[in-house]
């Protein structure tokens, strides 16, 4: 974790007084360490931002609640912007990574793919975001994305490899894809429709719940990594 605690020093007189003060110091330090909250920035697009959902129903609040139910002392900052590309994420990475942030979830690239942007550009932007996270000393989780075949096999191969390559290069965990939990729970495209908003792109409240249940363990590992001194 990036935040550090100072050592408590006692200055009592005599062996008993010194022992008592030392005990109090240890208890205070232990209590402070226990109370330390892990702050995660979720850097993403409309899926992260909670597009079309009421307050409390989006990805960030549902994930935060799920983690807290598992006993994690965590706060998640919603750094999602609807319509954002990897370029927008890179532009925001610097001021997102404040000194209070201990970890970062990176879930970007969907809008790059939908717009048919050059995979080399998307790769460079994600590389810049991961580099900024590394320089800031935060733990990171990269959420992958598997492109469709509508731009051809070469485009799909180039786009899909971005996440695998960068996760390996920066030695960060890679979660397969934002919709993995929803696909696993419903099995078919028709089954997924019940968990999507009318636009067919963004999950509804129930869909987000399935997504959170699937990605939650990976984020819990991120919290544990950020909690390690």
LINGI-V307421 format. One record per residue. N is the residue number from 1. RES is the residue in three letters. SS is DSSP state (H for helix, E for strand, L for the rest). Layout:
BEGIN
((N,RES,SS) (N,RES,SS))
END
This chain:
BEGIN
((1,UNK,L) (2,UNK,L) (3,UNK,L) (4,UNK,L) (5,UNK,L) (6,UNK,L) (7,UNK,L) (8,UNK,L) (9,UNK,L) (10,UNK,L) (11,UNK,L) (12,UNK,L) (13,UNK,L) (14,UNK,H) (15,UNK,H) (16,UNK,H) (17,UNK,H) (18,UNK,H) (19,UNK,H) (20,UNK,H) (21,UNK,H) (22,UNK,H) (23,UNK,H) (24,UNK,H) (25,UNK,H) (26,UNK,H) (27,UNK,H) (28,UNK,H) (29,UNK,H) (30,UNK,H) (31,UNK,H) (32,UNK,H) (33,UNK,H) (34,UNK,H) (35,UNK,H) (36,UNK,L) (37,UNK,L) (38,UNK,E) (39,UNK,E) (40,UNK,E) (41,UNK,E) (42,UNK,E) (43,UNK,E) (44,UNK,E) (45,UNK,L) (46,UNK,H) (47,UNK,H) (48,UNK,H) (49,UNK,H) (50,UNK,L) (51,UNK,L) (52,UNK,L) (53,UNK,L) (54,UNK,L) (55,UNK,L) (56,UNK,L) (57,UNK,L) (58,UNK,L) (59,UNK,H) (60,UNK,H) (61,UNK,H) (62,UNK,H) (63,UNK,H) (64,UNK,H) (65,UNK,H) (66,UNK,H) (67,UNK,H) (68,UNK,H) (69,UNK,H) (70,UNK,L) (71,UNK,L) (72,UNK,L) (73,UNK,L) (74,UNK,E) (75,UNK,E) (76,UNK,E) (77,UNK,E) (78,UNK,E) (79,UNK,E) (80,UNK,E) (81,UNK,L) (82,UNK,L) (83,UNK,L) (84,UNK,L) (85,UNK,L) (86,UNK,H) (87,UNK,H) (88,UNK,H) (89,UNK,H) (90,UNK,H) (91,UNK,H) (92,UNK,H) (93,UNK,H) (94,UNK,H) (95,UNK,H) (96,UNK,H) (97,UNK,L) (98,UNK,L) (99,UNK,L) (100,UNK,L) (101,UNK,L) (102,UNK,L) (103,UNK,E) (104,UNK,E) (105,UNK,E) (106,UNK,E) (107,UNK,E) (108,UNK,L) (109,UNK,L) (110,UNK,H) (111,UNK,H) (112,UNK,H) (113,UNK,H) (114,UNK,H) (115,UNK,L) (116,UNK,L) (117,UNK,L) (118,UNK,L) (119,UNK,H) (120,UNK,H) (121,UNK,H) (122,UNK,H) (123,UNK,H) (124,UNK,H) (125,UNK,H) (126,UNK,H) (127,UNK,H) (128,UNK,H) (129,UNK,H) (130,UNK,H) (131,UNK,H) (132,UNK,H) (133,UNK,H) (134,UNK,H) (135,UNK,H) (136,UNK,H) (137,UNK,L) (138,UNK,L) (139,UNK,E) (140,UNK,E) (141,UNK,E) (142,UNK,E) (143,UNK,E) (144,UNK,L) (145,UNK,L) (146,UNK,L) (147,UNK,L) (148,UNK,L) (149,UNK,L) (150,UNK,L) (151,UNK,L) (152,UNK,L) (153,UNK,H) (154,UNK,H) (155,UNK,H) (156,UNK,H) (157,UNK,H) (158,UNK,H) (159,UNK,H) (160,UNK,H) (161,UNK,H) (162,UNK,H) (163,UNK,H) (164,UNK,H) (165,UNK,H) (166,UNK,H) (167,UNK,H) (168,UNK,H) (169,UNK,H) (170,UNK,H) (171,UNK,L) (172,UNK,L) (173,UNK,E) (174,UNK,E) (175,UNK,E) (176,UNK,L) (177,UNK,L) (178,UNK,L) (179,UNK,L) (180,UNK,H) (181,UNK,H) (182,UNK,H) (183,UNK,H) (184,UNK,H) (185,UNK,H) (186,UNK,H) (187,UNK,L) (188,UNK,L) (189,UNK,H) (190,UNK,H) (191,UNK,H) (192,UNK,H) (193,UNK,H) (194,UNK,L) (195,UNK,L) (196,UNK,E) (197,UNK,L) (198,UNK,L) (199,UNK,L) (200,UNK,L) (201,UNK,L) (202,UNK,L) (203,UNK,E) (204,UNK,L) (205,UNK,H) (206,UNK,H) (207,UNK,H) (208,UNK,H) (209,UNK,H) (210,UNK,H) (211,UNK,H) (212,UNK,H) (213,UNK,H) (214,UNK,H) (215,UNK,H) (216,UNK,H) (217,UNK,H) (218,UNK,H) (219,UNK,H) (220,UNK,H) (221,UNK,H) (222,UNK,H) (223,UNK,H) (224,UNK,H) (225,UNK,H) (226,UNK,H) (227,UNK,H) (228,UNK,L) (229,UNK,L))
END
